[in-house]
């Protein structure tokens, strides 16, 4: 159940990132992450802290709740 949620969240982050024509490395740089770490988040390979989500939302210029809009 938790893994499925992380997969949906990672997919949504990637969807938003791509809609803004940002590379994984662009967002990672804005969040002070490595590109590989960002990839692990998008592929649900890493269980990350909520503070990381705040940084991602800020870098993507969206509200944090937009990251949880799995219907889009």
N, C-alpha and C positions, 0 to 999 in steps of 0.2 A: 504494500500500500504506500509506504513512504517512498520507495524507489519510483513507483509510478508517478507520484506527485512531483518528485525531483525531475523526472523525465519531461513532464508537462511544463514545468517551470523553465527548464533549460531550453526546450523547444520555443517557448514564448519569448524568452530573452533573445534567442537567435533571430526569431521572426521580427521583432522590433528593431534589432540591430541592423538587419539586412534592409528593412524598409527605410532606414535612415542612411543607407549606403555607407555604413561604417564597417570597417574590417574588425575582426576579433582583436587584432593588435591595437587598433585605435581605441577601442573601449577599454582594453586591458591597461593601456598607457594612462588613460584618464582616471582609472581606478587604482593605479599603482600596483597592478598585478602583472604577471607574465602572460604572454599570449597562450602558452600551454595551460596555465591555470584557468584562464577564461574558457578555453576549449573543454576542459574537464567539467566546468560548471554547465556548459551548454549540453554536454553529452551525459550529464548526471553521473559522472564518475567520482564525484567528490561531494561530501556532505559539508556545506559551508555555513558560516554564521550569518545571522540576519543583518549584521552590519555590512557585510559584503553586498547584500541586496540593495541596501541604501545607496552604496557607492555606484552600483550598476545603474539603478534608476536615475541617479543624478547625472551620470555620464550620458545616458540615453535621453535625458531631458524629458522624463515621464514621471508620473506619480507612481509611487511604489505599488499601489493597488493595480495599476495597469499591467504589472508583471504577472498578476494572478488572473487576468482576464483570459482564461483558456478557451473561451468560445470564439474568439477572433482568430 
